[in-house]
Amino acid sequence: MLYRSILTDGTMLTAILCLALWPTGCGEKSPETQGTVKSDSLTVTTSQPAVQPFQAVVDLPKDTPAALQLKKKEVISWTPKQTEKVDFALKGVTRIIRFPELGLGDQLDVTLPRTPTRDWPVAHSLRLILGREKTAVVTRFILDTLPGPRTRGEGFLGLMGLHGDTIFGRDVELPRTTAATGRFELLYLQNYLYFQLACCDLPPTIGLATYGKYKDTLTLIFAFDPSLANYTISVFGREAGRTYPGFYYHQFRTERGVFHQDLTTFPYVCLNRDSSYVDMFVGSRFRGRKSQAEPVLTAKMF
């Protein structure tokens, strides 16, 4: 009984002390401790800002008519001799997405490795939300070579293209970037520079010299039409330009890269026919183990 009385009296005493000290808060940290917390918090907020995560989904609004015309004029100004061909490449387009709007910065430097890489190319991967807007992705690039001896092994420097994977982010491995997907890819063969499209039954390689040479600024346009689920690839230089018709872009959402009408099992089944989006890669690079020697290609995209 005496113990219970002491416990009760102690509890009451604690309650009385809490009421007496209520302005400072019962059970809270002392003013000195609170000041320390505020100081620590200030230290955190004044430190270097965290790096913003890569935005894997690009979802931009439709351009206003005035903004669209300004963007068209800008694209035409890059290759004024190709005005009619650029107009054709952008026919019916209601939204133009320039390279800085892809979330990879204002400029991207892509360089082939000097030694053989892993089995699959490394690239930046994103998903472009089209909705029902005919959308053109526009970028310029300047091609050059790095000094030093030529490197053995066939290399592929992919500037932009489609893929059928669900992997997104910076510097990720994309197995399907070389599975006959639509792409613009540079390679050096027998002392000549070529590009590959793999989109429209064209020969394996097309000479780039017609459109430009090293240190020239070239324009690359991918135009997607959700109403038909197809796309075109256009390349323009100062003296020449051309638009290449592509396939239906949802055909590339398979393991093998091409849809097969008669096969409905993995790896040939088409994963998703939704034409309101397209998965793209930017800045892919890969070097194989073939014995040929070639310079190290590097490109600046902006």
CORGI-V896011 format. One record per backbone hydrogen bond with DSSP energy under -0.5 kcal/mol. CO is the residue of the C=O (numbers start at 0). NH is the residue of the N-H. If there is no record, write none. Layout:
co=(CO	CO)
nh=(NH	NH)
This chain:
co=(0	1	2	3	4	5	6	7	8	9	10	11	12	13	14	15	16	18	20	20	21	24	29	30	31	32	33	34	35	36	37	38	39	40	41	43	53	55	55	56	57	63	64	65	66	67	68	69	70	71	72	73	74	74	75	76	78	79	81	82	83	84	85	87	89	93	94	94	95	96	97	98	99	107	107	109	120	121	122	123	124	125	125	126	126	127	127	129	132	133	133	134	135	135	136	137	138	139	140	141	142	143	150	153	155	155	156	156	157	158	159	160	168	171	172	173	174	175	177	181	182	183	183	184	185	186	186	188	191	192	192	193	194	195	196	205	207	207	212	215	215	217	218	219	220	220	221	221	222	223	223	224	224	224	228	228	229	230	231	232	233	234	235	239	241	242	243	246	247	248	249	251	252	253	258	259	264	266	266	267	273	275	275	277	278	279	280	281	283	284	285	286	291	293	294	295	296	297	298	298	299	300)
nh=(4	5	6	7	8	9	10	11	12	13	14	15	16	17	18	19	20	21	23	24	24	27	33	34	35	36	37	38	39	40	41	42	43	44	45	46	55	57	126	58	128	67	68	69	70	71	72	73	74	75	76	77	77	78	78	79	81	82	85	86	87	88	89	90	92	62	96	135	97	137	100	101	102	109	300	298	173	284	171	281	168	127	279	57	128	129	277	132	134	93	94	223	96	137	221	98	219	301	217	299	214	297	293	287	157	285	158	185	283	282	183	280	124	122	174	176	177	178	179	161	184	158	159	195	156	188	193	191	188	207	208	186	205	184	182	194	210	211	215	142	217	140	235	138	222	233	136	223	231	134	225	227	228	229	248	249	224	245	222	243	220	241	218	236	234	244	232	230	250	251	252	253	270	256	260	262	267	254	255	259	276	129	130	127	162	125	160	123	157	121	155	116	152	150	296	145	111	143	109	300	141	107)
